[in-house]
Amino acid sequence: MDILVTGDRQRWDAFRQSRNTGAHRVLYEPELQPLKGGADLVIDLSLDERPENLMIYALRPEMPVLGCLVKTPAVAWEEHRRVYAVNWLPGFYGMPRLEVGIPAEGDAETLRSVMAELGWEYDTVKAAAGLVTPRTVAMIVNEAYFTAEEGTASREDIDISMKLGTNYPFGPFEWCRRIGIRNVYEVLRAVHAETGNERYRVCDTLEQEYQTFIQQPD
């Protein structure tokens, strides 16, 4: 199988260090070019940030795409039967089972065939902003920000308490650093916009740190 991987170079580095593609041929393109045939699968690690790529995929509807669609509402892509939402956010590449969102009319059989050929284990979830694991972790991070903002405990104490008390692999603020504050914030915003649920309302302190982050020069 010929696999085309596209997206941010840091994500590409994390992907190839954590995902075994076996003997399949892999070509990496930082910026997606018009698909002219040849590839059997596209892995788009930055599709959330590059939604214009969906127009290219629409020209090749038979092409399966495993795209990072964690921060994008499902209504923006659910008509693409072979575009699947995968949790390719930083910090999650090493998960033993991929989390894959498949729309109601999605081609589940093609997904099963692709995963079998790759030898990857996966679980399907509802196609929705945040999927399951990213929205859960982002919400925990958000609650930790509220707790620290209220002065109940320091960030360091919150991290230690969550690891010792709940056996989490990382504390909430450690998770935030691994995932990136931009991704945490944008997952929360996307889920809040899609659901209207106040549990996903972004903490003011998190909002301020996000604004500071995005104003920094590249």
KALINWO-V508825 format. One record per residue. N is the residue number from 1. PHI is phi in radians with two decimals (NA if undefined). BURIAL is 1 if it has 16 or more other C-alpha atoms within 10 Angstrom, else 0. Layout:
n:N phi:PHI burial:BURIAL
n:N phi:PHI burial:BURIAL
This chain:
n:1 phi:NA burial:0
n:2 phi:-1.68 burial:0
n:3 phi:-2.04 burial:1
n:4 phi:-1.80 burial:1
n:5 phi:-1.92 burial:1
n:6 phi:-2.35 burial:1
n:7 phi:2.39 burial:1
n:8 phi:-0.95 burial:1
n:9 phi:-1.12 burial:0
n:10 phi:-1.10 burial:0
n:11 phi:-1.19 burial:1
n:12 phi:-1.07 burial:1
n:13 phi:-1.07 burial:0
n:14 phi:-1.15 burial:1
n:15 phi:-1.09 burial:1
n:16 phi:-1.24 burial:0
n:17 phi:-1.41 burial:0
n:18 phi:-2.04 burial:0
n:19 phi:-2.05 burial:0
n:20 phi:-1.54 burial:0
n:21 phi:-1.78 burial:0
n:22 phi:1.04 burial:0
n:23 phi:-1.57 burial:0
n:24 phi:-1.20 burial:0
n:25 phi:-1.40 burial:0
n:26 phi:-2.15 burial:1
n:27 phi:-2.06 burial:0
n:28 phi:-1.86 burial:0
n:29 phi:-2.21 burial:0
n:30 phi:-1.02 burial:0
n:31 phi:-2.04 burial:0
n:32 phi:-1.17 burial:1
n:33 phi:-1.77 burial:0
n:34 phi:-0.92 burial:0
n:35 phi:-1.30 burial:0
n:36 phi:-1.94 burial:0
n:37 phi:1.75 burial:0
n:38 phi:1.88 burial:0
n:39 phi:-1.40 burial:1
n:40 phi:-1.73 burial:0
n:41 phi:-2.69 burial:1
n:42 phi:-2.01 burial:1
n:43 phi:-1.98 burial:1
n:44 phi:-1.83 burial:1
n:45 phi:-1.36 burial:1
n:46 phi:-2.27 burial:1
n:47 phi:-1.12 burial:1
n:48 phi:-0.96 burial:1
n:49 phi:-1.47 burial:0
n:50 phi:-2.28 burial:0
n:51 phi:-1.09 burial:0
n:52 phi:-1.10 burial:0
n:53 phi:-1.11 burial:1
n:54 phi:-1.06 burial:1
n:55 phi:-1.18 burial:0
n:56 phi:-1.21 burial:0
n:57 phi:-1.17 burial:1
n:58 phi:-1.12 burial:1
n:59 phi:-1.36 burial:0
n:60 phi:-2.24 burial:0
n:61 phi:-1.11 burial:0
n:62 phi:-1.43 burial:0
n:63 phi:-1.46 burial:1
n:64 phi:-1.26 burial:1
n:65 phi:-2.26 burial:1
n:66 phi:-1.78 burial:1
n:67 phi:-1.95 burial:1
n:68 phi:-1.29 burial:1
n:69 phi:-2.18 burial:1
n:70 phi:-1.69 burial:1
n:71 phi:-1.85 burial:1
n:72 phi:-1.95 burial:1
n:73 phi:-1.01 burial:1
n:74 phi:-1.04 burial:1
n:75 phi:-1.08 burial:0
n:76 phi:-1.36 burial:0
n:77 phi:-2.49 burial:1
n:78 phi:-1.21 burial:1
n:79 phi:-1.36 burial:0
n:80 phi:-1.49 burial:1
n:81 phi:-1.16 burial:1
n:82 phi:-2.05 burial:1
n:83 phi:-1.79 burial:1
n:84 phi:-2.04 burial:1
n:85 phi:-1.47 burial:1
n:86 phi:-2.11 burial:1
n:87 phi:-1.39 burial:1
n:88 phi:-1.70 burial:1
n:89 phi:-1.20 burial:1
n:90 phi:-0.94 burial:1
n:91 phi:1.66 burial:1
n:92 phi:-2.06 burial:1
n:93 phi:-1.07 burial:1
n:94 phi:-1.48 burial:0
n:95 phi:-1.08 burial:0
n:96 phi:-1.12 burial:0
n:97 phi:-2.17 burial:0
n:98 phi:-1.25 burial:1
n:99 phi:-1.77 burial:1
n:100 phi:-2.20 burial:1
n:101 phi:-1.57 burial:1
n:102 phi:-2.19 burial:1
n:103 phi:-1.15 burial:1
n:104 phi:-0.96 burial:0
n:105 phi:-1.75 burial:0
n:106 phi:-1.25 burial:1
n:107 phi:-1.54 burial:1
n:108 phi:-1.18 burial:1
n:109 phi:-1.20 burial:0
n:110 phi:-1.11 burial:0
n:111 phi:-1.05 burial:1
n:112 phi:-1.04 burial:0
n:113 phi:-1.14 burial:0
n:114 phi:-1.10 burial:1
n:115 phi:-1.15 burial:0
n:116 phi:-1.12 burial:0
n:117 phi:-1.18 burial:0
n:118 phi:-1.36 burial:1
n:119 phi:1.34 burial:0
n:120 phi:-1.73 burial:0
n:121 phi:-1.49 burial:0
n:122 phi:-2.70 burial:1
n:123 phi:-2.22 burial:0
n:124 phi:-1.59 burial:1
n:125 phi:-2.32 burial:0
n:126 phi:-1.09 burial:1
n:127 phi:-1.25 burial:1
n:128 phi:-2.74 burial:1
n:129 phi:-0.97 burial:1
n:130 phi:1.53 burial:1
n:131 phi:0.82 burial:1
n:132 phi:-2.03 burial:1
n:133 phi:-1.11 burial:0
n:134 phi:-1.06 burial:1
n:135 phi:-1.18 burial:1
n:136 phi:-1.17 burial:0
n:137 phi:-1.14 burial:1
n:138 phi:-1.08 burial:1
n:139 phi:-1.16 burial:1
n:140 phi:-1.11 burial:1
n:141 phi:-1.04 burial:1
n:142 phi:-1.05 burial:1
n:143 phi:-1.10 burial:1
n:144 phi:-1.14 burial:1
n:145 phi:-1.10 burial:1
n:146 phi:-1.06 burial:1
n:147 phi:-1.13 burial:1
n:148 phi:-1.17 burial:1
n:149 phi:-1.09 burial:1
n:150 phi:-1.33 burial:0
n:151 phi:1.42 burial:0
n:152 phi:-1.16 burial:0
n:153 phi:-2.78 burial:0
n:154 phi:-1.35 burial:0
n:155 phi:-1.09 burial:1
n:156 phi:-1.10 burial:0
n:157 phi:-1.17 burial:0
n:158 phi:-1.12 burial:1
n:159 phi:-1.06 burial:1
n:160 phi:-1.11 burial:1
n:161 phi:-1.10 burial:0
n:162 phi:-1.21 burial:1
n:163 phi:-1.27 burial:0
n:164 phi:-1.38 burial:0
n:165 phi:-1.46 burial:0
n:166 phi:-2.11 burial:0
n:167 phi:1.11 burial:0
n:168 phi:-1.16 burial:0
n:169 phi:-1.19 burial:0
n:170 phi:-2.43 burial:0
n:171 phi:-1.33 burial:1
n:172 phi:-1.00 burial:1
n:173 phi:-1.32 burial:1
n:174 phi:-1.14 burial:0
n:175 phi:-1.03 burial:1
n:176 phi:-1.06 burial:1
n:177 phi:-1.19 burial:0
n:178 phi:-1.22 burial:1
n:179 phi:-1.36 burial:1
n:180 phi:1.78 burial:1
n:181 phi:-1.09 burial:1
n:182 phi:-1.08 burial:1
n:183 phi:-1.18 burial:1
n:184 phi:-1.04 burial:1
n:185 phi:-1.06 burial:1
n:186 phi:-1.26 burial:1
n:187 phi:-1.14 burial:1
n:188 phi:-1.05 burial:1
n:189 phi:-1.10 burial:1
n:190 phi:-1.14 burial:1
n:191 phi:-1.20 burial:1
n:192 phi:-1.10 burial:1
n:193 phi:-1.14 burial:0
n:194 phi:-1.36 burial:1
n:195 phi:-1.80 burial:0
n:196 phi:1.26 burial:0
n:197 phi:-1.36 burial:0
n:198 phi:-1.19 burial:0
n:199 phi:-1.13 burial:0
n:200 phi:-1.76 burial:1
n:201 phi:-1.15 burial:1
n:202 phi:-1.26 burial:1
n:203 phi:-1.07 burial:1
n:204 phi:-1.02 burial:0
n:205 phi:-1.14 burial:0
n:206 phi:-1.11 burial:1
n:207 phi:-1.03 burial:1
n:208 phi:-1.11 burial:0
n:209 phi:-1.19 burial:0
n:210 phi:-1.12 burial:1
n:211 phi:-1.08 burial:0
n:212 phi:-1.11 burial:0
n:213 phi:-1.10 burial:0
n:214 phi:-1.26 burial:0
n:215 phi:-1.52 burial:0
n:216 phi:-1.25 burial:0
n:217 phi:-1.15 burial:0
n:218 phi:-1.16 burial:0
